[in-house]
Amino acid sequence: MEPNDISVGLDIGTTKIVAMIGRKNEYDKIELLGIGKAKSLGVHRGVVNNITQTIQSIQQAVDEAVSVSGVQISDAIVGIAGQHIRSLQHSDYITRPNSQEVIDESDLEKLENQVHKLVMLPGEEIIHVLPQEFKVDGQGEIKEPIGMYGGRLEANFHVVVGQVSSIRNIGRCIKSSGLSLGGITLEPLASADAVLSQEEKEAGVALIDIGGGTTDLAIFKDGIIRHTAVIPFGGNVITEDIKEGCSIIEKQAELLKTKFGSAWPGENKENEIVSIPGLRGRDPKEITLKNLSKIIHARVVEIVEQAFVEIRNYGHEETKKKLIAGIVLTGGGAQLKHIKQLVEYITGMDTRIGYPNEHLAGDTEESISSPMYATAVGLLMKGLRDKKKVYEMSQNSPIDQSDKEDESEQENQEESNKEVVKKPLFERWSDKFKEFLDNAE
């Protein structure tokens, strides 16, 4: 096996940090070689707020994954979320010097790089530029312009923007953990990769990923990403409320939520009671499951309504923009009992729970295909795709050359071919790394 067919996804979450090492098997499914999980201590609402603790947690997760898999790793694809993420729509065009030549990859790259030069608010930076659809010489609704003739190429873009300092802090944590940053991806996009089918993306679907600190949203229609948002609260606020409402410690609140919690208060009888041991010699506390459900219900309703506001902002009510496949719930919060019914009740949209098992090899442990690992699986998938692209480009180039051309030209061709892929992926990060190195000292 080539050394570059193994990749790593690193999900830096608010409650947990997951490192996943995997490769593609012969059926094009992902075979997990190792997975490591650590409690995340230095992250608040998706944003790193304690560098030292985050580095320790990353190292712990990575070491565990490495020892399980026996594979040494050097770089990782990392997810980014947090309340500083915002997205906007932008249209741009280029005029091609020679309309007698067909549009190729370099034209798209030129157009995309032009969008990267957009002036953002101070302290903000573009993370993703995602083309929605193209126009060639005024002819609209083109999904794939490569190979067409035309002088003017324009496109609508979905641009995702984040805070420079937050992105750099993540980079700093990765670097100090002894890894290099292979790329950075918006977490809802990674989760969508892992749990949504192509049919759902075509029909129109909203992915709601309820994490510990943030709830991420991604909306697809006609196979294209249309809207992304990060809502700055998730499962942790539910735990917090249970803690306050029942006067118990966080650990007990978390256990209560996961073991007995339900998003639907009508479910529990009045007389169902859980007894919680008191602190050091105090009497145990008795909590009715009905009250517990009421607390959880109030918070979940708030989270789901926020997400529904975003779905309406996208324009779900318009006939053309209708999300036929409804909602897919994923992330740790999707494991809450009866949450599917509650979401259907609030939004009136079909809902299912998304498990990331479609892309995993058949013999994967069941615990790993849980919704809480959706982001990590999606990041791993992206890493494998990127490596495959770079590898294919480096393989293809010399074959196309005729024998007349000398070695050095072949090498140049190979290099430039590698550049085609590497540039949009890695160019922005190489510059940033120089900055990291300058500022890390």
C-alpha positions as CSV (number, residue, x, y, z in Angstrom):
1,M,0.0,0.0,0.0
2,E,1.2,3.5,-0.8
3,P,2.2,5.5,2.3
4,N,-0.3,8.2,1.3
5,D,-3.4,6.2,1.4
6,I,-3.8,6.6,5.2
7,S,-5.3,9.8,6.6
8,V,-6.3,11.3,9.9
9,G,-9.5,13.2,10.9
10,L,-9.3,15.2,14.1
11,D,-12.5,16.5,15.5
12,I,-11.8,19.2,18.2
13,G,-15.1,19.4,19.9
14,T,-16.3,21.2,23.1
15,T,-16.9,17.9,25.0
16,K,-14.5,15.5,23.3
17,I,-11.6,15.4,20.9
18,V,-11.6,12.4,18.5
19,A,-8.7,11.3,16.3
20,M,-9.5,8.8,13.6
21,I,-6.9,7.0,11.5
22,G,-8.2,5.1,8.4
23,R,-7.7,4.1,4.8
24,K,-9.9,3.0,1.9
25,N,-10.4,-0.8,1.5
26,E,-10.9,-2.5,-1.9
27,Y,-14.6,-1.8,-1.9
28,D,-14.0,2.0,-1.5
29,K,-15.3,1.9,2.1
30,I,-13.3,3.4,5.0
31,E,-11.5,0.9,7.1
32,L,-10.7,2.4,10.6
33,L,-7.3,1.5,11.8
34,G,-7.4,3.3,15.1
35,I,-9.6,5.7,17.0
36,G,-8.6,7.8,20.0
37,K,-10.9,9.9,22.2
38,A,-10.1,12.4,25.0
39,K,-12.1,14.7,27.1
40,S,-11.9,18.2,25.7
41,L,-11.0,20.7,28.4
42,G,-9.8,23.8,26.7
43,V,-12.6,24.4,24.2
44,H,-15.7,26.5,24.9
45,R,-18.5,26.6,22.4
46,G,-16.3,25.3,19.6
47,V,-13.5,27.9,20.2
48,V,-10.2,27.1,21.8
49,N,-9.9,29.1,25.1
50,N,-7.1,27.2,26.8
51,I,-4.2,26.3,24.5
52,T,-2.3,24.1,27.0
53,Q,-5.2,21.9,27.9
54,T,-6.3,21.5,24.3
55,I,-2.8,20.4,23.3
56,Q,-2.8,17.8,26.0
57,S,-6.2,16.5,25.0
58,I,-5.2,16.3,21.3
59,Q,-2.0,14.5,22.2
60,Q,-4.0,12.0,24.3
61,A,-6.5,11.3,21.5
62,V,-3.8,11.0,18.9
63,D,-1.5,8.8,21.0
64,E,-4.4,6.5,21.7
65,A,-5.3,6.2,18.0
66,V,-1.7,5.7,17.1
67,S,-1.2,2.9,19.7
68,V,-4.3,1.1,18.5
69,S,-3.4,1.3,14.8
70,G,0.3,1.0,15.0
71,V,0.6,3.6,12.3
72,Q,2.7,6.8,12.7
73,I,0.9,9.9,11.5
74,S,2.3,13.3,10.5
75,D,-0.7,15.5,9.5
76,A,-4.4,15.7,10.2
77,I,-7.5,17.3,8.7
78,V,-9.2,19.4,11.4
79,G,-12.8,20.6,11.8
80,I,-13.7,24.1,12.7
81,A,-16.9,25.4,14.2
82,G,-17.8,28.0,16.8
83,Q,-19.9,31.1,17.1
84,H,-17.5,33.2,15.0
85,I,-18.4,31.4,11.8
86,R,-20.7,33.2,9.3
87,S,-21.5,32.6,5.7
88,L,-22.4,34.8,2.8
89,Q,-23.3,34.6,-0.8
90,H,-21.1,36.2,-3.4
91,S,-21.0,36.4,-7.2
92,D,-17.9,36.9,-9.3
93,Y,-16.7,36.5,-12.9
94,I,-13.6,36.3,-15.0
95,T,-13.2,37.2,-18.6
96,R,-11.1,34.5,-20.4
97,P,-8.4,35.8,-22.8
98,N,-9.1,33.1,-25.4
99,S,-12.7,32.0,-25.8
100,Q,-11.7,29.5,-28.5
101,E,-10.2,27.2,-25.8
102,V,-12.3,25.1,-23.5
103,I,-12.7,26.0,-19.8
104,D,-10.4,24.0,-17.6
105,E,-9.5,23.5,-14.0
106,S,-7.2,26.6,-14.0
107,D,-10.0,28.9,-15.0
108,L,-12.1,27.7,-12.0
109,E,-9.1,28.1,-9.8
110,K,-8.5,31.6,-11.0
111,L,-12.2,32.5,-10.3
112,E,-12.0,30.9,-6.9
113,N,-8.7,32.7,-6.0
114,Q,-10.4,36.0,-7.0
115,V,-13.1,35.3,-4.4
116,H,-10.4,34.6,-1.8
117,K,-9.2,38.2,-2.3
118,L,-12.5,39.5,-1.1
119,V,-12.1,42.1,1.7
120,M,-13.5,40.8,4.9
121,L,-14.1,42.5,8.2
122,P,-11.0,43.1,10.3
123,G,-9.8,39.9,12.0
124,E,-11.8,37.7,9.6
125,E,-10.7,35.2,7.1
126,I,-12.2,33.1,4.3
127,I,-12.3,29.4,5.2
128,H,-14.2,27.9,2.2
129,V,-15.3,29.2,-1.2
130,L,-18.0,26.8,-2.4
131,P,-19.2,27.3,-6.0
132,Q,-23.0,26.9,-6.2
133,E,-23.6,27.2,-10.0
134,F,-21.9,28.7,-13.0
135,K,-22.8,30.8,-15.9
136,V,-20.9,30.7,-19.2
137,D,-21.5,33.7,-21.5
138,G,-24.8,34.4,-19.7
139,Q,-26.1,30.8,-19.9
140,G,-27.1,29.9,-16.4
141,E,-27.6,26.9,-14.2
142,I,-24.4,25.1,-15.3
143,K,-23.1,22.7,-12.6
144,E,-19.9,21.7,-14.4
145,P,-18.4,24.2,-16.8
146,I,-15.2,22.3,-17.5
147,G,-14.9,21.4,-21.2
148,M,-17.3,24.1,-22.4
149,Y,-16.4,27.0,-24.7
150,G,-16.9,30.6,-23.4
151,G,-15.4,34.0,-22.8
152,R,-17.1,35.0,-19.6
153,L,-17.2,32.6,-16.7
154,E,-19.2,33.6,-13.7
155,A,-20.4,31.8,-10.6
156,N,-22.3,32.2,-7.4
157,F,-20.3,31.2,-4.3
158,H,-21.2,30.3,-0.8
159,V,-18.4,31.8,1.2
160,V,-17.7,30.7,4.8
161,V,-15.8,33.1,7.0
162,G,-14.2,32.7,10.4
163,Q,-12.1,34.6,12.9
164,V,-8.3,34.6,12.1
165,S,-7.3,34.3,15.7
166,S,-9.5,31.2,16.3
167,I,-8.2,29.5,13.2
168,R,-4.6,30.3,14.2
169,N,-5.2,29.0,17.7
170,I,-6.3,25.7,16.3
171,G,-3.2,25.6,14.1
172,R,-1.0,26.4,17.0
173,C,-2.5,23.5,19.0
174,I,-2.0,21.1,16.2
175,K,1.6,22.2,15.6
176,S,2.4,21.9,19.3
177,S,0.9,18.4,19.4
178,G,3.6,17.4,16.9
179,L,1.4,17.3,13.8
180,S,1.0,19.4,10.7
181,L,-2.3,20.8,9.5
182,G,-3.3,19.0,6.4
183,G,-6.4,21.2,5.9
184,I,-9.2,22.7,7.8
185,T,-12.9,22.1,7.1
186,L,-16.2,23.5,8.4
187,E,-17.6,20.8,10.7
188,P,-21.2,20.8,9.3
189,L,-19.7,20.1,5.9
190,A,-17.7,17.1,7.2
191,S,-20.7,15.7,9.1
192,A,-22.8,16.1,5.9
193,D,-20.3,14.1,4.0
194,A,-20.5,11.3,6.5
195,V,-24.3,11.0,7.0
196,L,-26.2,12.4,4.0
197,S,-26.9,10.4,0.8
198,Q,-26.5,12.0,-2.6
199,E,-30.3,11.6,-3.2
200,E,-31.0,13.6,0.0
201,K,-28.7,16.4,-1.1
202,E,-30.5,16.5,-4.5
203,A,-34.0,16.5,-3.0
204,G,-33.1,19.2,-0.4
205,V,-32.1,18.4,3.2
206,A,-31.1,20.2,6.3
207,L,-28.4,18.6,8.5
208,I,-28.5,19.6,12.2
209,D,-25.5,18.4,14.1
210,I,-26.1,18.9,17.8
211,G,-22.7,18.8,19.5
212,G,-21.7,19.7,23.0
213,G,-21.0,23.4,22.6
214,T,-22.4,24.2,19.2
215,T,-25.2,23.1,16.9
216,D,-24.1,23.1,13.3
217,L,-26.4,23.4,10.3
218,A,-25.8,22.7,6.6
219,I,-28.5,22.9,4.0
220,F,-28.3,21.2,0.6
221,K,-30.5,21.5,-2.5
222,D,-29.9,20.1,-6.0
223,G,-26.8,18.5,-4.7
224,I,-25.2,21.8,-3.8
225,I,-24.5,23.4,-0.4
226,R,-26.9,26.4,0.0
227,H,-26.5,27.6,3.6
228,T,-24.4,26.9,6.6
229,A,-24.6,28.3,10.2
230,V,-23.2,27.6,13.6
231,I,-25.6,28.1,16.5
232,P,-23.5,28.8,19.7
233,F,-25.2,26.2,22.0
234,G,-25.6,22.5,22.2
235,G,-25.9,19.6,24.6
236,N,-23.8,21.3,27.3
237,V,-26.5,23.9,28.0
238,I,-29.0,21.1,28.6
239,T,-26.6,19.5,31.2
240,E,-26.0,23.0,32.7
241,D,-29.8,23.5,33.2
242,I,-30.2,20.0,34.8
243,K,-27.4,20.9,37.1
244,E,-29.0,24.2,38.1
245,G,-32.5,22.9,38.2
246,C,-31.8,19.9,40.3
247,S,-28.9,21.3,42.3
248,I,-26.6,18.4,41.5
249,I,-23.0,18.3,40.2
250,E,-22.2,18.3,36.4
251,K,-21.1,14.7,36.3
252,Q,-24.5,13.5,37.7
253,A,-26.4,15.9,35.4
254,E,-24.7,14.5,32.4
255,L,-25.4,10.9,33.5
256,L,-29.0,11.8,34.2
257,K,-29.4,13.3,30.7
258,T,-27.9,10.4,28.8
259,K,-29.4,7.5,30.8
260,F,-32.9,8.8,31.7
261,G,-33.3,12.0,29.7
262,S,-36.1,12.4,27.1
263,A,-37.0,15.4,24.9
264,W,-40.7,14.6,25.3
265,P,-42.1,15.3,28.8
266,G,-45.5,13.5,28.2
267,E,-43.5,10.2,28.1
268,N,-42.8,9.9,31.8
269,K,-45.3,9.0,34.6
270,E,-45.5,11.3,37.6
271,N,-44.2,8.6,40.0
272,E,-41.0,7.7,38.1
273,I,-38.2,8.8,40.4
274,V,-34.4,8.6,40.2
275,S,-32.4,8.8,43.4
276,I,-29.0,10.6,43.3
277,P,-26.4,10.0,46.0
278,G,-25.8,13.2,48.0
279,L,-22.4,14.8,48.3
280,R,-20.2,13.5,51.2
281,G,-22.6,12.3,53.9
282,R,-25.6,14.3,52.7
283,D,-29.0,12.7,52.0
284,P,-29.6,11.4,48.5
285,K,-31.7,13.6,46.2
286,E,-34.8,12.4,44.5
287,I,-35.7,13.7,41.1
288,T,-38.8,12.9,39.1
289,L,-38.2,11.9,35.5
290,K,-41.1,14.2,34.5
291,N,-39.3,17.2,35.8
292,L,-36.0,16.1,34.2
293,S,-37.8,15.8,30.8
294,K,-39.4,19.2,31.2
295,I,-36.0,20.8,31.8
296,I,-34.5,19.0,28.8
297,H,-37.5,19.7,26.6
298,A,-37.3,23.5,27.2
299,R,-33.7,23.6,26.1
300,V,-34.0,21.3,23.1
301,V,-37.0,23.3,21.8
302,E,-34.8,26.4,22.0
303,I,-32.0,24.8,20.0
304,V,-34.3,23.3,17.4
305,E,-36.2,26.6,17.0
306,Q,-32.9,28.5,16.4
307,A,-32.0,25.9,13.7
308,F,-35.5,26.3,12.2
309,V,-35.0,30.1,12.0
310,E,-31.9,29.4,9.9
311,I,-33.8,26.9,7.7
312,R,-36.5,29.6,7.1
313,N,-33.8,32.2,6.4
314,Y,-32.5,30.0,3.6
315,G,-36.0,30.2,2.2
316,H,-37.5,26.7,2.9
317,E,-41.0,28.1,2.4
318,E,-40.4,28.9,-1.3
319,T,-41.6,26.2,-3.6
320,K,-38.3,26.0,-5.5
321,K,-36.2,25.8,-2.3
322,K,-38.4,23.3,-0.5
323,L,-36.3,20.7,1.4
324,I,-38.1,17.5,0.3
325,A,-35.8,15.1,2.3
326,G,-36.5,17.1,5.5
327,I,-34.1,17.1,8.4
328,V,-31.3,14.8,9.4
329,L,-30.1,15.0,13.0
330,T,-26.6,13.9,14.0
331,G,-24.0,14.6,16.6
332,G,-24.1,13.5,20.3
333,G,-27.3,15.4,20.9
334,A,-29.1,13.2,18.4
335,Q,-28.9,10.3,20.8
336,L,-31.5,11.9,23.1
337,K,-34.7,9.9,23.4
338,H,-37.6,11.1,21.3
339,I,-35.7,14.0,19.8
340,K,-36.8,12.9,16.3
341,Q,-40.5,13.2,17.3
342,L,-39.9,16.6,18.9
343,V,-38.1,18.0,15.8
344,E,-40.9,16.7,13.5
345,Y,-43.5,18.3,15.8
346,I,-41.7,21.8,15.9
347,T,-40.8,22.0,12.2
348,G,-43.4,19.9,10.5
349,M,-40.6,18.3,8.4
350,D,-39.6,14.7,8.0
351,T,-36.7,13.8,10.3
352,R,-34.3,10.9,10.7
353,I,-31.2,10.3,12.8
354,G,-28.0,10.2,10.7
355,Y,-25.5,7.5,11.4
356,P,-22.1,7.7,9.7
357,N,-22.0,4.0,8.9
358,E,-22.7,4.2,5.1
359,H,-19.1,4.9,4.3
360,L,-17.5,2.6,6.9
361,A,-16.4,-0.9,6.2
362,G,-18.9,-3.6,7.2
363,D,-16.9,-4.9,10.1
364,T,-16.7,-1.6,11.9
365,E,-17.7,-1.7,15.6
366,E,-21.2,-0.5,16.2
367,S,-20.2,2.0,18.8
368,I,-18.2,3.9,16.2
369,S,-21.1,4.3,13.8
370,S,-22.8,6.4,16.5
371,P,-24.0,9.9,15.5
372,M,-21.4,11.5,17.8
373,Y,-18.6,10.4,15.5
374,A,-20.1,11.8,12.3
375,T,-17.8,14.8,12.1
376,A,-14.6,12.7,12.7
377,V,-15.7,10.3,10.0
378,G,-16.4,13.2,7.6
379,L,-13.0,14.8,8.2
380,L,-11.3,11.4,7.6
381,M,-13.2,11.1,4.3
382,K,-12.0,14.5,3.3
383,G,-8.4,13.7,4.2
384,L,-8.5,10.4,2.1
385,R,-10.1,12.3,-0.9
386,D,-7.4,15.0,-0.8
387,K,-4.6,12.5,-0.6
388,K,-6.0,10.4,-3.5
389,K,-6.3,13.6,-5.6
390,V,-2.7,14.6,-5.0
391,Y,-1.5,11.1,-5.6
392,E,-3.4,10.7,-8.8
393,M,-2.1,14.0,-10.2
394,S,1.4,13.0,-9.4
395,Q,0.9,9.6,-11.1
396,N,-0.9,10.7,-14.2
397,S,1.4,13.5,-15.4
398,P,4.5,11.6,-16.9
399,I,2.3,9.1,-18.8
400,D,0.7,11.8,-21.0
401,Q,4.1,13.1,-22.0
402,S,5.4,12.0,-25.4
403,D,8.9,10.4,-25.4
404,K,10.4,13.3,-27.3
405,E,10.3,15.5,-24.2
406,D,13.2,15.2,-22.0
407,E,13.2,14.2,-18.3
408,S,13.3,17.7,-16.9
409,E,10.2,18.7,-18.8
410,Q,8.4,15.7,-17.5
411,E,9.4,16.7,-14.0
412,N,8.2,20.2,-14.5
413,Q,4.9,18.8,-15.8
414,E,4.6,16.6,-12.8
415,E,5.3,19.4,-10.5
416,S,2.8,21.7,-12.2
417,N,0.2,19.0,-12.1
418,K,0.7,18.5,-8.4
419,E,0.4,22.2,-8.0
420,V,-3.1,22.2,-9.7
421,V,-4.4,20.2,-6.8
422,K,-2.2,21.3,-4.0
423,K,-2.6,25.0,-4.6
424,P,-6.3,25.5,-3.7
425,L,-6.0,23.1,-0.8
426,F,-2.7,23.9,0.7
427,E,-1.6,27.3,-0.7
428,R,-3.6,29.3,1.9
429,W,-2.3,27.2,4.7
430,S,1.4,27.2,3.7
431,D,1.4,31.0,4.1
432,K,-0.4,30.7,7.3
433,F,2.1,28.2,8.6
434,K,4.9,30.7,8.0
435,E,2.9,33.1,10.2
436,F,2.3,30.4,12.8
437,L,6.0,29.7,13.0
438,D,6.9,33.3,13.3
439,N,4.3,33.9,16.0
440,A,4.6,30.7,17.9
441,E,8.0,31.5,19.4
